[in-house]
Amino acid sequence: MKKAQKALCLFKRFGAAALALSLFGCSQTGAPSQSLPASSAVLSEEAPQSQGIPSGTQMSEDEIFQLAADLIAQGQTLDDRVAALSLWEVDKDDSFTEDLYGQSIAFYHIPSVQGKARLRQMLSEVFSEAYTDEILQEFFSPDAVCALRERDGKLYASESWLSRQTARRQYTGKLTLIGRTEDIVSLQAELSYQGGTVQMLENYPLTLRREESGWKIDGWKSEMSADNSFVQLPPELEQAAGDDPELATSLRYAWTLGGALTRGEQRWVDWCFSGLFEAPTSYQELGYPLQDITGLVVSGYAVEAGPDGAVYLRLDVDDPGTTPLRTGSNWYLLTFGRDIDRVDGVIQHMYPDSEQAAFGLGRTAEIEEAALNRELTAVADLFHAWACAEETGADWWENSNDALPAEIPYVAVRMSQDGRTDSDGRFTAEEFQQAAREYLDEPKYKADRDRLLQRCTEQGGRFALMPMGGFLSDIDLVCRDLGGGLAGGAATVVRRYYKGELGLVPDYDLVYTLHRSLGGKGSWCVSKCAKQPFGPESIQ
């Protein structure tokens, strides 16, 4: 189920693609608690091009809801209009073909739409300028089979475009105000769709943006982008964000999370992880450990941005209540991104920063340890992805299936990363043999042509790894490298796995022991990988 959700997430990742399916086929509730620094607290100088258009902070909640309803109605009218087959009647006497992915794709003239400029005009009546550009870029993608083309001012559609299936999500009219500035209104909107015989309801973000010509929709239906600029950061964090909008977005979610946990505001906690006033449903399989903050007592918090753009949240927890948060003053490394049913840029993980302290890493990283850590973790990560993703010893490759020799992909990928192949990723049998002896610490390793051909192609006496991916064993798991270093006279890398999706609750560790091959003169190679209970014993 989770893999299917992640595949669906790839579809939702591109809002314009979602709109393509919506437009072209490929009860109001009260405002949230104003205890968070949001909404009317954010005031900017009136933009000259928007004078005469009421700002988001000037409108009442009812006026905002009415504005959103009017814009949604306009969007739905456009949706219905462009979904009508009559708009896409073709002139089959005016066509051309393109070769895409080994296929000949025919494009037919659409007389009823006078070129790309007319299409832009139709879209910009409802959607923001930036979102209109995104839509058109998606529609006219040169790599897409289901796409449009413009030639000599005329619009053409591919056969796949003309046979597309329409997606029929509909806004129900239920809107919730999340926050606002003068030029942005962030809402939560409910949509309905038919799931088999059942009518399904889902919430999505809806952003309204004030432009020169009026308020526009900045996204549509299953678009998963939002704007959190209504959250007011303290001056030091605004300065830290600088001109980096992505970092500013991350800092706003981090600052809001600290405040929400301190005030015990569950729906704002949820908003930091989903972008909506609801828990992220994608966390249901592995668990969402902050779904109930009953009894939690947080007496203070702080947010910092590291020199590498990492964002850290400090929580001073007097009583963790029902949560797995650690008692006392603790820093957490926050990571950001998205997944199914989560808005772009929200918090994904909340790792205890102290876990990396044993390696001299984390918020107070020791510079002298960083280079060795990168070197060791790179080897362990490559081994995990291409050699063996579970417990094993130094002879892991000797026990592999002769029809699928395990050492060949590992050695070939490592050769490529170390610059030991040509520009096309090819190598001779002799070059492979030398690399394998070093990476496997097996001085007597012999490169066998028949064995190489099990996983490689050959051309002119040079070999190249067949197209393939690494192990996918971690795809549904939450894990990270705590770090690598020298402990007890051996090189060690610890990869930690967590019970829940936030990264708050450790489960177990994979501990990699490494040594220098060829009597200490060669490359780092893995001696063994052992599964251990999490804890300091894993890194000693």
Helices and strands as residue ranges (DSSP letters): H 2-12, H 15-23, G 39-41, G 48-50, H 61-83, G 85-88, E 91-100, E 103-109, H 115-124, H 129-139, E 148-151, E 154-158, H 159-162, E 170-180, E 184-195, E 198-211, E 214-217, H 235-241, H 245-263, H 266-274, G 281-283, E 297-305, E 311-319, E 328-337, E 346-352, G 353-359, H 367-386, H 407-417, H 429-439, H 449-452, E 456-459, E 462-465, E 478-487, E 490-498, E 506-516, H 517-520, E 524-533, G 536-539
